[in-house]
Amino acid sequence: MQQEFEPIGQSELIITPQGRVYHINLKPDELAPTVITVGDPDRVSEVSKYFDEIEFKTQHREFVTHTGRIGKKRISVLSSGIGPDNIDIVMNELDALVNVDFETRRIKNSLSSLKIIRFGTSGSLQADIPVDSLVASSHGIGLDNVLHYYKLEQSDAENALQQSFEEHAGLRNSSIHPYAVEGSSDILSWFGANYHKGITVTCPGFYAPQGRVVRAELQFPHLVDRLSGFRFGEHRITNFEMETSAIFGLGRVFGHQCLAVNTIVANRVNKTFSQDPKKSIEKMISGSLEIIASHD
C-alpha cells in the first residue's frame, strides 16, 4: 500500500502561479538528473558554453540556471550564490522539484536521487597543494550551523571523524559545533590522479571564519594552523571554502549523491594567490565536465 502524505502548506514550499519553485525559479521538467552548482552567477554560462545544446535558461535574483545536454547526457548548471544559507535554499528546492508533486503538493511515493556536483574555488591548507591545482572532496566538515536544524544521520566513521576534529582544533565546548559528512564515494571515483582528494572544511564566512585579519581581532587565531595539521587515518584537510559541507549534509538528508570539485586559487600556508585564476577555473570546468559527461 502506498503511503498518503499530507499536502505541504503554501507558506512552507512556495510555488508560483506559473508552477515554479520560488527562489530558483524552475519547473520540475526543467531540471536535469545531474546538477552542477557554482557560486558565481556569471560562471553558469562558463559551464554551459561546453553544452552541445542549451534547452532552457532562467534567472531569479542570484539564482541562474541553464539546462542542456552534452551528447546524450542532460545536465543543469545552477548558481547558488555564496554561503551555507544559500545552499539551504538551493538543496531544498532542488529536492522539491524531483520529490514533490507540484499539483497535489504531496511528497511522491517514489523518490528520486539527483547527482549534485559543486564546481567551486577554494583555499588550500597544505603546502604541497599549490595554487591552480584541483581538489575533489571526500568529506565535508562544517563549521556553519545550517545542518544543526536538520536531523542528520551520521555513520560511526563520520562521528569519529567529527570528534577527532573537535579535539584537534580545540573546539570542544566552544561556540563552534562542527559536523562531518562523507560525499559520494561513487562520484569521487570518477575523478583520477589529477585531482587531490581530501577533507574540505566549510566556513560560514570569508574573513574571520577563515582566519583572515583585516582590522577585527580573531576569536580563534590558531584555527587555520590546526586545520592544516589535522589527520584522521588516511585523511587530511586539503582545503576550505563556504559551501561543500552544507551540500553534503543536505544531500544526505534528502538522499542525493553529492561531490565538490574545487580550483585552488589561494594557498593559505604559503600565502600565495593564483596569477591567472580564470585560466585555472576554465581548466576545472572543461576537464570535470568531460569526466561527468562520460559517466551514466
C-alpha atoms as a printed R data frame, in Angstrom:
    type eleno elety resid chain resno      x      y       z
1   ATOM     1    CA   MET     A     1  0.000  0.000   0.000
2   ATOM     2    CA   GLN     A     2  1.326  3.433  -0.913
3   ATOM     3    CA   GLN     A     3  1.776  5.979   1.869
4   ATOM     4    CA   GLU     A     4 -0.503  9.021   1.657
5   ATOM     5    CA   PHE     A     5  1.324 12.222   2.591
6   ATOM     6    CA   GLU     A     6 -0.374 15.379   3.800
7   ATOM     7    CA   PRO     A     7 -0.228 18.355   1.411
8   ATOM     8    CA   ILE     A     8  2.645 20.762   2.072
9   ATOM     9    CA   GLY     A     9  1.372 24.204   3.096
10  ATOM    10    CA   GLN     A    10  1.656 27.129   0.720
11  ATOM    11    CA   SER     A    11  3.809 29.027   3.218
12  ATOM    12    CA   GLU     A    12  6.215 26.065   3.622
13  ATOM    13    CA   LEU     A    13  7.008 25.483  -0.056
14  ATOM    14    CA   ILE     A    14  6.321 28.474  -2.265
15  ATOM    15    CA   ILE     A    15  5.213 27.550  -5.786
16  ATOM    16    CA   THR     A    16  4.454 30.424  -8.151
17  ATOM    17    CA   PRO     A    17  1.244 30.647 -10.238
18  ATOM    18    CA   GLN     A    18  3.412 29.553 -13.191
19  ATOM    19    CA   GLY     A    19  4.246 26.286 -11.393
20  ATOM    20    CA   ARG     A    20  7.829 27.244 -10.483
21  ATOM    21    CA   VAL     A    21  9.560 26.743  -7.157
22  ATOM    22    CA   TYR     A    22 10.039 30.247  -5.822
23  ATOM    23    CA   HIS     A    23 13.736 31.062  -5.325
24  ATOM    24    CA   ILE     A    24 15.447 29.113  -8.094
25  ATOM    25    CA   ASN     A    25 12.524 29.694 -10.477
26  ATOM    26    CA   LEU     A    26 12.328 26.220 -12.006
27  ATOM    27    CA   LYS     A    27  9.575 23.822 -13.041
28  ATOM    28    CA   PRO     A    28 10.186 20.101 -12.430
29  ATOM    29    CA   ASP     A    29 10.692 19.270 -16.125
30  ATOM    30    CA   GLU     A    30 13.345 21.991 -16.464
31  ATOM    31    CA   LEU     A    31 15.793 20.246 -14.104
32  ATOM    32    CA   ALA     A    32 18.202 17.531 -15.261
33  ATOM    33    CA   PRO     A    33 19.140 14.474 -13.128
34  ATOM    34    CA   THR     A    34 22.735 15.746 -12.929
35  ATOM    35    CA   VAL     A    35 23.122 19.221 -11.424
36  ATOM    36    CA   ILE     A    36 26.294 21.313 -11.271
37  ATOM    37    CA   THR     A    37 26.267 24.119  -8.729
38  ATOM    38    CA   VAL     A    38 28.518 27.175  -8.945
39  ATOM    39    CA   GLY     A    39 28.642 30.131  -6.603
40  ATOM    40    CA   ASP     A    40 29.029 32.920  -9.151
41  ATOM    41    CA   PRO     A    41 26.022 33.583 -11.441
42  ATOM    42    CA   ASP     A    42 28.427 34.605 -14.228
43  ATOM    43    CA   ARG     A    43 30.068 31.171 -14.044
44  ATOM    44    CA   VAL     A    44 26.888 29.433 -15.229
45  ATOM    45    CA   SER     A    45 27.495 30.476 -18.843
46  ATOM    46    CA   GLU     A    46 31.157 29.489 -18.478
47  ATOM    47    CA   VAL     A    47 29.905 25.947 -17.841
48  ATOM    48    CA   SER     A    48 27.011 25.835 -20.303
49  ATOM    49    CA   LYS     A    49 29.176 27.043 -23.206
50  ATOM    50    CA   TYR     A    50 30.500 23.470 -23.288
51  ATOM    51    CA   PHE     A    51 26.987 22.051 -23.746
52  ATOM    52    CA   ASP     A    52 26.151 20.710 -27.190
53  ATOM    53    CA   GLU     A    53 22.664 22.138 -26.719
54  ATOM    54    CA   ILE     A    54 21.112 24.578 -24.231
55  ATOM    55    CA   GLU     A    55 17.387 23.899 -23.975
56  ATOM    56    CA   PHE     A    56 16.435 26.268 -21.180
57  ATOM    57    CA   LYS     A    57 17.664 29.353 -19.260
58  ATOM    58    CA   THR     A    58 16.203 31.220 -16.300
59  ATOM    59    CA   GLN     A    59 17.270 33.721 -13.636
60  ATOM    60    CA   HIS     A    60 15.746 34.915 -10.361
61  ATOM    61    CA   ARG     A    61 17.886 37.034  -8.027
62  ATOM    62    CA   GLU     A    62 21.330 35.351  -7.804
63  ATOM    63    CA   PHE     A    63 19.963 32.003  -8.985
64  ATOM    64    CA   VAL     A    64 20.763 31.414 -12.665
65  ATOM    65    CA   THR     A    65 20.069 28.041 -14.309
66  ATOM    66    CA   HIS     A    66 20.933 26.645 -17.734
67  ATOM    67    CA   THR     A    67 19.778 23.129 -18.677
68  ATOM    68    CA   GLY     A    68 21.115 21.327 -21.709
69  ATOM    69    CA   ARG     A    69 22.981 18.308 -22.991
70  ATOM    70    CA   ILE     A    70 26.492 17.062 -23.608
71  ATOM    71    CA   GLY     A    71 25.982 14.219 -26.030
72  ATOM    72    CA   LYS     A    72 23.024 12.289 -24.626
73  ATOM    73    CA   LYS     A    73 23.641 13.362 -21.015
74  ATOM    74    CA   ARG     A    74 21.238 16.009 -19.705
75  ATOM    75    CA   ILE     A    75 22.827 18.446 -17.234
76  ATOM    76    CA   SER     A    76 21.657 21.532 -15.344
77  ATOM    77    CA   VAL     A    77 24.079 24.158 -14.057
78  ATOM    78    CA   LEU     A    78 22.786 26.415 -11.288
79  ATOM    79    CA   SER     A    79 24.347 29.309  -9.395
80  ATOM    80    CA   SER     A    80 23.858 29.060  -5.638
81  ATOM    81    CA   GLY     A    81 25.377 32.339  -4.527
82  ATOM    82    CA   ILE     A    82 27.825 32.312  -1.629
83  ATOM    83    CA   GLY     A    83 27.493 30.525   1.687
84  ATOM    84    CA   PRO     A    84 25.661 27.732   3.523
85  ATOM    85    CA   ASP     A    85 22.453 29.756   3.933
86  ATOM    86    CA   ASN     A    86 22.022 29.906   0.159
87  ATOM    87    CA   ILE     A    87 22.808 26.196  -0.071
88  ATOM    88    CA   ASP     A    88 19.898 25.568   2.318
89  ATOM    89    CA   ILE     A    89 17.556 27.215  -0.212
90  ATOM    90    CA   VAL     A    90 19.061 25.535  -3.271
91  ATOM    91    CA   MET     A    91 19.137 21.994  -1.870
92  ATOM    92    CA   ASN     A    92 15.583 22.136  -0.516
93  ATOM    93    CA   GLU     A    93 14.196 23.477  -3.784
94  ATOM    94    CA   LEU     A    94 16.170 21.045  -5.961
95  ATOM    95    CA   ASP     A    95 14.784 18.193  -3.873
96  ATOM    96    CA   ALA     A    96 11.239 19.551  -4.107
97  ATOM    97    CA   LEU     A    97 11.473 19.660  -7.896
98  ATOM    98    CA   VAL     A    98 12.015 15.892  -8.112
99  ATOM    99    CA   ASN     A    99 10.299 14.587  -4.976
100 ATOM   100    CA   VAL     A   100  7.177 16.737  -4.525
101 ATOM   101    CA   ASP     A   101  4.132 16.618  -6.797
102 ATOM   102    CA   PHE     A   102  3.501 20.310  -7.521
103 ATOM   103    CA   GLU     A   103 -0.159 19.670  -8.421
104 ATOM   104    CA   THR     A   104 -1.114 17.941  -5.161
105 ATOM   105    CA   ARG     A   105  1.699 19.470  -3.043
106 ATOM   106    CA   ARG     A   106  2.349 15.987  -1.654
107 ATOM   107    CA   ILE     A   107  5.644 14.101  -1.342
108 ATOM   108    CA   LYS     A   108  5.884 11.461  -4.047
109 ATOM   109    CA   ASN     A   109  5.752  7.801  -3.029
110 ATOM   110    CA   SER     A   110  8.664  7.025  -5.354
111 ATOM   111    CA   LEU     A   111 11.636  9.277  -4.591
112 ATOM   112    CA   SER     A   112 14.423 10.314  -6.982
113 ATOM   113    CA   SER     A   113 18.104 10.864  -6.221
114 ATOM   114    CA   LEU     A   114 19.945 13.650  -8.021
115 ATOM   115    CA   LYS     A   115 23.673 13.791  -8.705
116 ATOM   116    CA   ILE     A   116 24.781 17.224  -7.430
117 ATOM   117    CA   ILE     A   117 28.366 18.326  -8.071
118 ATOM   118    CA   ARG     A   118 29.793 21.657  -6.953
119 ATOM   119    CA   PHE     A   119 32.357 23.474  -9.123
120 ATOM   120    CA   GLY     A   120 33.988 25.988  -6.780
121 ATOM   121    CA   THR     A   121 37.045 27.976  -5.844
122 ATOM   122    CA   SER     A   122 38.904 27.341  -2.641
123 ATOM   123    CA   GLY     A   123 41.950 27.928  -0.464
124 ATOM   124    CA   SER     A   124 44.498 25.173   0.059
125 ATOM   125    CA   LEU     A   125 45.513 24.259   3.616
126 ATOM   126    CA   GLN     A   126 48.507 22.135   2.612
127 ATOM   127    CA   ALA     A   127 51.860 23.391   1.327
128 ATOM   128    CA   ASP     A   128 52.012 20.575  -1.235
129 ATOM   129    CA   ILE     A   129 48.657 21.505  -2.839
130 ATOM   130    CA   PRO     A   130 49.656 24.594  -4.826
131 ATOM   131    CA   VAL     A   131 47.523 27.274  -6.404
132 ATOM   132    CA   ASP     A   132 45.944 26.291  -9.735
133 ATOM   133    CA   SER     A   133 45.565 22.636  -8.681
134 ATOM   134    CA   LEU     A   134 42.258 20.768  -8.317
135 ATOM   135    CA   VAL     A   135 40.684 19.123  -5.267
136 ATOM   136    CA   ALA     A   136 37.829 16.604  -5.136
137 ATOM   137    CA   SER     A   137 36.318 16.359  -1.651
138 ATOM   138    CA   SER     A   138 35.999 13.006   0.074
139 ATOM   139    CA   HIS     A   139 34.317 14.566   3.137
140 ATOM   140    CA   GLY     A   140 32.953 17.898   4.304
141 ATOM   141    CA   ILE     A   141 33.432 19.247   7.821
142 ATOM   142    CA   GLY     A   142 31.041 22.088   8.530
143 ATOM   143    CA   LEU     A   143 31.819 24.993  10.856
144 ATOM   144    CA   ASP     A   144 28.470 26.557   9.925
145 ATOM   145    CA   ASN     A   145 25.209 25.824  11.750
146 ATOM   146    CA   VAL     A   146 22.769 25.007   8.904
147 ATOM   147    CA   LEU     A   147 22.787 21.237   9.479
148 ATOM   148    CA   HIS     A   148 22.080 21.696  13.195
149 ATOM   149    CA   TYR     A   149 18.487 22.494  12.178
150 ATOM   150    CA   TYR     A   150 18.085 19.128  10.416
151 ATOM   151    CA   LYS     A   151 18.024 15.529  11.615
152 ATOM   152    CA   LEU     A   152 21.317 14.420  10.092
153 ATOM   153    CA   GLU     A   153 22.115 10.717  10.313
154 ATOM   154    CA   GLN     A   154 25.878 10.195  10.529
155 ATOM   155    CA   SER     A   155 27.810  6.954  10.334
156 ATOM   156    CA   ASP     A   156 30.069  5.768  13.148
157 ATOM   157    CA   ALA     A   157 33.071  6.744  10.995
158 ATOM   158    CA   GLU     A   158 31.693 10.259  10.469
159 ATOM   159    CA   ASN     A   159 31.049 10.681  14.191
160 ATOM   160    CA   ALA     A   160 34.597  9.533  14.958
161 ATOM   161    CA   LEU     A   161 35.974 11.998  12.387
162 ATOM   162    CA   GLN     A   162 33.908 14.814  13.877
163 ATOM   163    CA   GLN     A   163 35.023 14.091  17.445
164 ATOM   164    CA   SER     A   164 38.674 13.774  16.436
165 ATOM   165    CA   PHE     A   165 38.484 17.083  14.576
166 ATOM   166    CA   GLU     A   166 36.824 18.874  17.510
167 ATOM   167    CA   GLU     A   167 39.578 17.701  19.829
168 ATOM   168    CA   HIS     A   168 42.420 18.579  17.467
169 ATOM   169    CA   ALA     A   169 41.036 22.007  16.554
170 ATOM   170    CA   GLY     A   170 40.352 22.925  20.182
171 ATOM   171    CA   LEU     A   171 36.640 23.410  19.518
172 ATOM   172    CA   ARG     A   172 35.205 21.060  22.129
173 ATOM   173    CA   ASN     A   173 32.888 23.039  24.421
174 ATOM   174    CA   SER     A   174 33.341 26.105  22.208
175 ATOM   175    CA   SER     A   175 30.694 28.122  20.351
176 ATOM   176    CA   ILE     A   176 31.516 26.212  17.134
177 ATOM   177    CA   HIS     A   177 29.893 22.772  16.791
178 ATOM   178    CA   PRO     A   178 31.314 21.004  13.711
179 ATOM   179    CA   TYR     A   179 29.620 18.224  11.775
180 ATOM   180    CA   ALA     A   180 31.218 15.746   9.350
181 ATOM   181    CA   VAL     A   181 29.660 14.133   6.262
182 ATOM   182    CA   GLU     A   182 31.150 11.911   3.573
183 ATOM   183    CA   GLY     A   183 30.471 12.780  -0.047
184 ATOM   184    CA   SER     A   184 29.544 10.290  -2.751
185 ATOM   185    CA   SER     A   185 32.347  7.727  -2.999
186 ATOM   186    CA   ASP     A   186 30.918  6.586  -6.354
187 ATOM   187    CA   ILE     A   187 31.172 10.033  -7.944
188 ATOM   188    CA   LEU     A   188 34.557 10.640  -6.268
189 ATOM   189    CA   SER     A   189 35.881  7.521  -8.011
190 ATOM   190    CA   TRP     A   190 35.271  9.208 -11.385
191 ATOM   191    CA   PHE     A   191 37.994 11.764 -10.655
192 ATOM   192    CA   GLY     A   192 41.531 10.453 -11.067
193 ATOM   193    CA   ALA     A   193 45.080 11.380 -10.180
194 ATOM   194    CA   ASN     A   194 44.817 14.956 -11.489
195 ATOM   195    CA   TYR     A   195 42.571 15.743  -8.508
196 ATOM   196    CA   HIS     A   196 43.864 15.898  -4.937
197 ATOM   197    CA   LYS     A   197 41.485 14.035  -2.595
198 ATOM   198    CA   GLY     A   198 40.760 15.083   0.970
199 ATOM   199    CA   ILE     A   199 38.517 16.723   3.526
200 ATOM   200    CA   THR     A   200 37.028 20.139   2.749
201 ATOM   201    CA   VAL     A   201 36.155 22.410   5.665
202 ATOM   202    CA   THR     A   202 33.204 24.738   5.109
203 ATOM   203    CA   CYS     A   203 33.208 28.081   6.897
204 ATOM   204    CA   PRO     A   204 30.237 30.433   7.392
205 ATOM   205    CA   GLY     A   205 32.196 33.490   6.254
206 ATOM   206    CA   PHE     A   206 35.254 34.686   4.313
207 ATOM   207    CA   TYR     A   207 37.227 36.776   6.787
208 ATOM   208    CA   ALA     A   208 37.444 35.812  10.485
209 ATOM   209    CA   PRO     A   209 35.795 32.391   9.922
210 ATOM   210    CA   GLN     A   210 38.705 31.598   7.576
211 ATOM   211    CA   GLY     A   211 41.341 33.177   9.823
212 ATOM   212    CA   ARG     A   212 41.763 36.401   7.829
213 ATOM   213    CA   VAL     A   213 42.671 39.537   9.746
214 ATOM   214    CA   VAL     A   214 41.950 42.984   8.334
215 ATOM   215    CA   ARG     A   215 41.060 45.029  11.429
216 ATOM   216    CA   ALA     A   216 38.961 42.742  13.659
217 ATOM   217    CA   GLU     A   217 40.595 40.542  16.274
218 ATOM   218    CA   LEU     A   218 40.084 36.794  15.864
219 ATOM   219    CA   GLN     A   219 38.269 34.630  18.407
220 ATOM   220    CA   PHE     A   220 40.117 31.532  17.101
221 ATOM   221    CA   PRO     A   221 43.549 32.830  15.979
222 ATOM   222    CA   HIS     A   222 45.176 29.397  15.604
223 ATOM   223    CA   LEU     A   223 42.359 27.677  13.737
224 ATOM   224    CA   VAL     A   224 43.966 27.676  10.258
225 ATOM   225    CA   ASP     A   225 47.196 26.152  11.575
226 ATOM   226    CA   ARG     A   226 45.244 23.456  13.368
227 ATOM   227    CA   LEU     A   227 43.250 22.640  10.248
228 ATOM   228    CA   SER     A   228 46.449 22.124   8.265
229 ATOM   229    CA   GLY     A   229 47.814 19.715  10.870
230 ATOM   230    CA   PHE     A   230 44.733 17.508  11.220
231 ATOM   231    CA   ARG     A   231 44.949 13.829  10.279
232 ATOM   232    CA   PHE     A   232 42.335 11.096  10.588
233 ATOM   233    CA   GLY     A   233 43.612  7.763   9.323
234 ATOM   234    CA   GLU     A   234 44.465  8.294   5.662
235 ATOM   235    CA   HIS     A   235 42.516 11.550   5.524
236 ATOM   236    CA   ARG     A   236 43.721 15.133   5.876
237 ATOM   237    CA   ILE     A   237 42.125 18.524   5.358
238 ATOM   238    CA   THR     A   238 43.030 19.734   1.884
239 ATOM   239    CA   ASN     A   239 41.094 22.982   1.584
240 ATOM   240    CA   PHE     A   240 38.351 25.226   2.920
241 ATOM   241    CA   GLU     A   241 35.563 27.287   1.401
242 ATOM   242    CA   MET     A   242 31.902 28.146   2.105
243 ATOM   243    CA   GLU     A   243 29.517 25.557   0.592
244 ATOM   244    CA   THR     A   244 30.679 21.918   0.464
245 ATOM   245    CA   SER     A   245 29.662 20.513   3.871
246 ATOM   246    CA   ALA     A   246 26.171 22.019   3.578
247 ATOM   247    CA   ILE     A   247 25.748 20.339   0.166
248 ATOM   248    CA   PHE     A   248 26.997 17.013   1.531
249 ATOM   249    CA   GLY     A   249 24.872 17.255   4.678
250 ATOM   250    CA   LEU     A   250 21.639 18.211   2.942
251 ATOM   251    CA   GLY     A   251 22.382 15.662   0.243
252 ATOM   252    CA   ARG     A   252 22.432 13.047   2.998
253 ATOM   253    CA   VAL     A   253 19.186 14.376   4.494
254 ATOM   254    CA   PHE     A   254 17.374 14.222   1.136
255 ATOM   255    CA   GLY     A   255 19.064 11.145  -0.340
256 ATOM   256    CA   HIS     A   256 21.054 12.766  -3.158
257 ATOM   257    CA   GLN     A   257 24.579 11.907  -4.331
258 ATOM   258    CA   CYS     A   258 26.922 14.860  -3.871
259 ATOM   259    CA   LEU     A   259 30.510 15.813  -4.608
260 ATOM   260    CA   ALA     A   260 32.559 19.011  -4.692
261 ATOM   261    CA   VAL     A   261 35.380 19.860  -7.083
262 ATOM   262    CA   ASN     A   262 37.373 22.996  -6.343
263 ATOM   263    CA   THR     A   263 40.075 25.010  -8.070
264 ATOM   264    CA   ILE     A   264 42.728 26.151  -5.608
265 ATOM   265    CA   VAL     A   265 43.084 29.903  -6.103
266 ATOM   266    CA   ALA     A   266 44.921 30.602  -2.816
267 ATOM   267    CA   ASN     A   267 47.389 28.666  -0.682
268 ATOM   268    CA   ARG     A   268 46.925 29.800   2.907
269 ATOM   269    CA   VAL     A   269 50.071 28.045   4.136
270 ATOM   270    CA   ASN     A   270 52.390 29.592   1.545
271 ATOM   271    CA   LYS     A   271 50.308 32.802   1.393
272 ATOM   272    CA   THR     A   272 50.183 32.702  -2.410
273 ATOM   273    CA   PHE     A   273 47.364 33.505  -4.843
274 ATOM   274    CA   SER     A   274 46.859 32.329  -8.415
275 ATOM   275    CA   GLN     A   275 48.291 34.615 -11.083
276 ATOM   276    CA   ASP     A   276 45.584 33.533 -13.535
277 ATOM   277    CA   PRO     A   277 42.558 32.175 -11.641
278 ATOM   278    CA   LYS     A   278 40.311 32.450 -14.700
279 ATOM   279    CA   LYS     A   279 42.532 30.027 -16.622
280 ATOM   280    CA   SER     A   280 42.571 27.577 -13.691
281 ATOM   281    CA   ILE     A   281 38.779 27.707 -13.313
282 ATOM   282    CA   GLU     A   282 38.390 27.111 -17.065
283 ATOM   283    CA   LYS     A   283 40.613 24.029 -16.737
284 ATOM   284    CA   MET     A   284 38.481 22.710 -13.879
285 ATOM   285    CA   ILE     A   285 35.230 23.270 -15.778
286 ATOM   286    CA   SER     A   286 36.300 21.711 -19.089
287 ATOM   287    CA   GLY     A   287 38.095 18.728 -17.551
288 ATOM   288    CA   SER     A   288 35.432 17.971 -14.951
289 ATOM   289    CA   LEU     A   289 32.593 18.263 -17.472
290 ATOM   290    CA   GLU     A   290 34.346 15.767 -19.727
291 ATOM   291    CA   ILE     A   291 34.535 13.323 -16.815
292 ATOM   292    CA   ILE     A   292 30.898 13.856 -15.782
293 ATOM   293    CA   ALA     A   293 29.589 13.514 -19.334
294 ATOM   294    CA   SER     A   294 31.373 10.171 -19.740
295 ATOM   295    CA   HIS     A   295 29.559  8.564 -16.778
296 ATOM   296    CA   ASP     A   296 25.937  7.432 -16.502
